[in-house]
Amino acid sequence: MPRQVDHVGRRRLIAEAVCHLADERGLEGVTLRDVAARAQVSMGAVQRCFRTKEEMLVFALGYIGERIMERVQVRLVRSPAQSAGTALGHAATEISLLREEHRAEARVWLAFVAQATVSEVLARTLKANYATLQEAFTRLISEAGEGAGHAVPLDPQREARALLALADGLTAHVLIGHLTSQEAYDVLHAHLAGLWGHRS
């Protein structure tokens, strides 16, 4: 019997190799040959999983997004009784990639964002990711706003857009050293507190 190939596992292995190379060199330094070498598979194996480099990059971008969302879900599951406002804070913190252990992931994420400005297919993938996050943020802000009893309701969609943009901006500011991780956390959580009328 021929040996069964775990195509899902192999694609993830290749995505990991893409991320490592992108962290070291940027996306322009990622080649199919180097990815194969880093993943310790043949060029043919890479080409059987992905027809083009662009297809490989799209999968790798989706893979990073899945990892981040899995961490968000883990944070939420740990405390299922938490308020919508607390859940929103956990989600925004994870998505901002501010912790030291996520610094490499943040560099790779921003490399993809930069590449998406000149790649329509990556831009489509990113926009879909952002739309999903915006929808989740909008829902949590709506729920938290109802619970906070605002006299003047927030515009949940507008606030979700602002929070998503803030999270990305903080990622960049920490990476280039304009802000420390703690300063970025302070900015993020002051903004979140301000949503419920308790800005410090």
Phi, psi and chi 1 to 4 in degrees:
 res  aa     phi    psi   chi1   chi2   chi3   chi4
   1 MET       -  134.3  -66.5 -100.3  -40.5      -
   2 PRO   -68.0  146.5   23.3  -32.8      -      -
   3 ARG   -68.3  132.2 -174.4  167.5   58.0   86.9
   4 GLN   -74.7  135.9  -68.6  -67.1  -47.5      -
   5 VAL  -100.5  130.2  175.9      -      -      -
   6 ASP   -83.0   89.8  177.3    6.4      -      -
   7 HIS   -65.3  -38.2  -72.2  -70.7      -      -
   8 VAL   -64.2  -46.1  173.0      -      -      -
   9 GLY   -63.1  -39.0      -      -      -      -
  10 ARG   -67.6  -40.6  177.9  163.6  -72.3  176.0
  11 ARG   -62.6  -38.8  -76.3  164.1   71.4   88.2
  12 ARG   -68.3  -38.3  -72.4  177.3  176.8  162.5
  13 LEU   -60.5  -42.5  179.5   68.6      -      -
  14 ILE   -66.7  -39.9  -69.6  168.0      -      -
  15 ALA   -61.7  -39.6      -      -      -      -
  16 GLU   -61.2  -41.9  -74.1  -81.4    2.5      -
  17 ALA   -63.5  -40.9      -      -      -      -
  18 VAL   -58.5  -45.2  170.2      -      -      -
  19 CYS   -64.0  -43.1  -68.0      -      -      -
  20 HIS   -61.9  -44.1  -74.4  -57.8      -      -
  21 LEU   -68.0  -40.8  -70.6  168.5      -      -
  22 ALA   -63.7  -35.7      -      -      -      -
  23 ASP   -66.1  -37.7 -179.0   34.1      -      -
  24 GLU   -78.7  -38.3  -66.1  168.6    7.0      -
  25 ARG  -125.9   -8.8  -45.4  174.5 -175.3  177.4
  26 GLY    83.7  164.2      -      -      -      -
  27 LEU   -66.5  -28.0  -74.6  178.4      -      -
  28 GLU   -65.4  -20.6   64.0  -80.9    0.2      -
  29 GLY   -91.5    5.3      -      -      -      -
  30 VAL   -92.7  117.3  174.4      -      -      -
  31 THR  -119.4  157.7   67.8      -      -      -
  32 LEU   -59.5  -39.7  -67.8  176.0      -      -
  33 ARG   -64.1  -45.3 -173.2  174.0  -57.1  -78.7
  34 ASP   -67.7  -36.6  -72.7  -17.1      -      -
  35 VAL   -62.7  -43.9  168.0      -      -      -
  36 ALA   -59.9  -44.1      -      -      -      -
  37 ALA   -64.4  -43.5      -      -      -      -
  38 ARG   -67.4  -37.8  179.1   59.1   64.3   93.8
  39 ALA   -80.6   -8.7      -      -      -      -
  40 GLN    59.8   44.7  -62.4 -176.4  -40.1      -
  41 VAL  -130.5  168.7  -61.9      -      -      -
  42 SER   -78.1  160.4   67.2      -      -      -
  43 MET   -58.4  -38.6  -87.4  -76.6  -71.5      -
  44 GLY   -61.4  -36.8      -      -      -      -
  45 ALA   -65.7  -41.0      -      -      -      -
  46 VAL   -63.4  -44.1  174.8      -      -      -
  47 GLN   -70.7  -25.2  -69.3  168.6  -34.0      -
  48 ARG   -73.3  -29.4  -78.8 -169.6  -68.7  -83.9
  49 CYS   -81.9  -36.2  -72.2      -      -      -
  50 PHE  -137.8  127.0  -55.0  103.3      -      -
  51 ARG   -72.9  -31.3  -69.1  168.3  -63.2  176.9
  52 THR  -137.4  164.7   63.7      -      -      -
  53 LYS   -62.3  -39.3  175.7 -179.0  174.4  178.4
  54 GLU   -61.6  -42.4 -168.2  169.0   61.7      -
  55 GLU   -62.4  -39.1 -172.8  177.2  -61.8      -
  56 MET   -64.9  -41.6 -179.4  177.7   67.9      -
  57 LEU   -66.9  -39.2  -66.8 -178.9      -      -
  58 VAL   -61.4  -42.9  167.1      -      -      -
  59 PHE   -64.5  -42.9 -179.3   83.3      -      -
  60 ALA   -62.4  -39.8      -      -      -      -
  61 LEU   -62.5  -44.6  174.9   57.2      -      -
  62 GLY   -62.6  -36.2      -      -      -      -
  63 TYR   -64.0  -43.2  174.8   71.6      -      -
  64 ILE   -62.5  -45.9  -64.1  169.7      -      -
  65 GLY   -58.3  -39.9      -      -      -      -
  66 GLU   -64.8  -41.7  -75.5  174.2   12.1      -
  67 ARG   -61.9  -42.2  -76.8 -162.3  -39.0 -157.1
  68 ILE   -65.3  -44.6  -65.0  169.4      -      -
  69 MET   -67.2  -32.3  -70.1  -50.2  -63.1      -
  70 GLU   -63.0  -40.0  -78.4  170.3    8.9      -
  71 ARG   -65.9  -38.3  -71.6 -157.7  -59.0  -90.0
  72 VAL   -60.2  -47.2  171.1      -      -      -
  73 GLN   -61.7  -40.5  -71.1  -58.2  -41.3      -
  74 VAL   -61.3  -43.5  166.7      -      -      -
  75 ARG   -60.9  -40.1  -68.0  -82.3  -52.1  -99.3
  76 LEU   -73.3  -37.2  -60.0 -175.7      -      -
  77 VAL   -68.4  -32.1  166.9      -      -      -
  78 ARG   -61.2  -27.7  -80.1 -179.7 -171.0  158.0
  79 SER  -137.4   73.2 -178.7      -      -      -
  80 PRO   -64.1  -19.9   22.4  -32.1      -      -
  81 ALA   -89.5    3.0      -      -      -      -
  82 GLN   -69.1  160.1   65.0 -165.5  -33.1      -
  83 SER   -74.3  164.7   68.9      -      -      -
  84 ALA   -62.5  -35.5      -      -      -      -
  85 GLY   -64.4  -41.5      -      -      -      -
  86 THR   -66.2  -41.9  -57.6      -      -      -
  87 ALA   -60.6  -41.4      -      -      -      -
  88 LEU   -61.6  -42.3  178.9   67.4      -      -
  89 GLY   -62.3  -43.6      -      -      -      -
  90 HIS   -61.7  -46.2  -73.1  -30.8      -      -
  91 ALA   -63.1  -45.7      -      -      -      -
  92 ALA   -64.0  -37.8      -      -      -      -
  93 THR   -65.1  -44.4  -60.2      -      -      -
  94 GLU   -64.5  -42.1  -72.7  -64.9  -21.9      -
  95 ILE   -69.2  -26.3  -71.8  161.4      -      -
  96 SER   -72.7  -16.8  -62.0      -      -      -
  97 LEU    54.0   48.7  -60.5  171.4      -      -
  98 LEU   -90.1  -19.9  -60.0  179.7      -      -
  99 ARG   -72.8  150.6  -71.4 -159.1  -67.8  -88.1
 100 GLU   -56.7  -39.1 -176.0   61.7   39.5      -
 101 GLU   -69.5  -11.8   62.7  -96.6   33.9      -
 102 HIS  -107.2   10.3  -61.1  147.7      -      -
 103 ARG   -62.4  -42.3 -157.4   56.5   48.8   82.5
 104 ALA   -63.6  -42.4      -      -      -      -
 105 GLU   -62.0  -38.4 -162.7  170.6   58.2      -
 106 ALA   -64.0  -42.2      -      -      -      -
 107 ARG   -61.5  -42.2  -73.6 -168.4  -66.7  -92.4
 108 VAL   -67.2  -42.3  174.2      -      -      -
 109 TRP   -58.8  -46.5  177.3 -100.2      -      -
 110 LEU   -70.2  -28.0  -71.4 -173.4      -      -
 111 ALA   -63.5  -39.7      -      -      -      -
 112 PHE   -68.5  -40.1  -87.7  104.6      -      -
 113 VAL   -60.5  -44.0  171.5      -      -      -
 114 ALA   -62.7  -43.5      -      -      -      -
 115 GLN   -65.8  -31.3 -171.6   66.3   23.5      -
 116 ALA   -65.4  -19.9      -      -      -      -
 117 THR   -69.8  -17.3   64.4      -      -      -
 118 VAL  -122.9    6.0  -66.9      -      -      -
 119 SER  -127.2  111.0  167.1      -      -      -
 120 GLU   -62.9  -38.1 -173.4  178.2  -21.6      -
 121 VAL   -70.4  -37.5   67.4      -      -      -
 122 LEU   -68.2  -37.8  -76.2  177.3      -      -
 123 ALA   -61.1  -41.8      -      -      -      -
 124 ARG   -61.8  -41.9  -79.2 -159.6  -54.7  -90.3
 125 THR   -64.6  -44.8  -56.6      -      -      -
 126 LEU   -63.4  -43.0  -92.1  177.9      -      -
 127 LYS   -61.8  -37.1  -76.3 -170.1  -76.4 -172.4
 128 ALA   -66.3  -41.0      -      -      -      -
 129 ASN   -61.8  -46.6  -72.7  -13.3      -      -
 130 TYR   -64.4  -37.3  -77.9  133.5      -      -
 131 ALA   -63.2  -40.5      -      -      -      -
 132 THR   -64.2  -45.2  -61.0      -      -      -
 133 LEU   -64.1  -42.6  -72.3  171.0      -      -
 134 GLN   -62.1  -39.6 -177.3  178.5  -53.8      -
 135 GLU   -63.2  -42.7 -176.9  179.3  -21.7      -
 136 ALA   -66.0  -44.0      -      -      -      -
 137 PHE   -62.7  -41.5  -80.2    8.4      -      -
 138 THR   -60.4  -44.8  -60.1      -      -      -
 139 ARG   -62.7  -46.1 -172.2 -173.5   72.9 -106.9
 140 LEU   -65.8  -38.8  -72.6  169.8      -      -
 141 ILE   -65.8  -39.5  -69.6  169.1      -      -
 142 SER   -61.4  -46.9  -65.4      -      -      -
 143 GLU   -65.4  -43.4  -68.2  173.7    8.0      -
 144 ALA   -67.8  -36.7      -      -      -      -
 145 GLY   -64.5  -40.6      -      -      -      -
 146 GLU   -63.5  -40.1  -70.7  167.5    6.4      -
 147 GLY   -69.5  -28.8      -      -      -      -
 148 ALA   -81.3  -14.1      -      -      -      -
 149 GLY    66.0   49.2      -      -      -      -
 150 HIS   -65.4  138.6  -75.6  -70.4      -      -
 151 ALA   -69.4  -40.6      -      -      -      -
 152 VAL  -113.9  112.1 -179.9      -      -      -
 153 PRO   -61.5  144.3  -20.1   31.2      -      -
 154 LEU   -69.6  160.4  -66.7  168.4      -      -
 155 ASP   -92.2   96.1  179.3  -24.1      -      -
 156 PRO   -57.7  -39.2  -25.0   35.9      -      -
 157 GLN   -67.7  -42.4 -171.4  171.9   72.5      -
 158 ARG   -63.0  -43.8 -175.9 -168.9   65.9 -155.0
 159 GLU   -65.7  -35.5  -62.4  -63.4  -14.9      -
 160 ALA   -64.8  -41.4      -      -      -      -
 161 ARG   -62.3  -43.4  -72.5  172.6  179.2  153.5
 162 ALA   -64.3  -42.2      -      -      -      -
 163 LEU   -66.2  -40.2 -177.9   55.3      -      -
 164 LEU   -64.2  -43.0 -161.3   51.1      -      -
 165 ALA   -65.5  -39.0      -      -      -      -
 166 LEU   -63.3  -43.6  176.3   62.0      -      -
 167 ALA   -59.1  -46.5      -      -      -      -
 168 ASP   -64.3  -41.6 -102.3    6.5      -      -
 169 GLY   -63.4  -40.0      -      -      -      -
 170 LEU   -66.1  -37.1  -69.4  174.1      -      -
 171 THR   -56.2  -48.5  -55.5      -      -      -
 172 ALA   -65.6  -42.2      -      -      -      -
 173 HIS   -65.5  -35.2  -77.4 -135.8      -      -
 174 VAL   -71.7  -41.0  169.6      -      -      -
 175 LEU   -61.4  -39.1  -81.6 -176.8      -      -
 176 ILE   -88.2   -3.0   64.3  173.2      -      -
 177 GLY    87.6   10.6      -      -      -      -
 178 HIS   -70.2  -35.2  176.6   65.1      -      -
 179 LEU  -126.7  149.0  -65.7  174.5      -      -
 180 THR   -80.5  166.0   65.8      -      -      -
 181 SER   -58.7  -41.7  -68.8      -      -      -
 182 GLN   -64.9  -41.9 -172.9   56.8   54.9      -
 183 GLU   -61.6  -40.0  -72.7  168.7  -20.7      -
 184 ALA   -66.1  -41.9      -      -      -      -
 185 TYR   -57.7  -44.2  -83.3  123.2      -      -
 186 ASP   -61.3  -43.5  -69.4  -14.4      -      -
 187 VAL   -61.1  -48.2  169.7      -      -      -
 188 LEU   -61.2  -46.7  178.8   60.0      -      -
 189 HIS   -76.4  -27.1  -71.0  -75.7      -      -
 190 ALA   -66.6  -39.0      -      -      -      -
 191 HIS   -64.1  -44.7  178.8   81.5      -      -
 192 LEU   -62.2  -42.9  -71.9  166.2      -      -
 193 ALA   -60.5  -38.0      -      -      -      -
 194 GLY   -65.4  -24.9      -      -      -      -
 195 LEU   -61.6  -32.1  -69.5  178.2      -      -
 196 TRP  -101.3   14.4  -34.7  126.2      -      -
 197 GLY    80.2   23.5      -      -      -      -
 198 HIS  -125.8   40.7  -57.1  -64.6      -      -
 199 ARG   -64.2  130.6 -170.6  177.2  -61.5  -81.3
 200 SER   -99.6      -   56.1      -      -      -
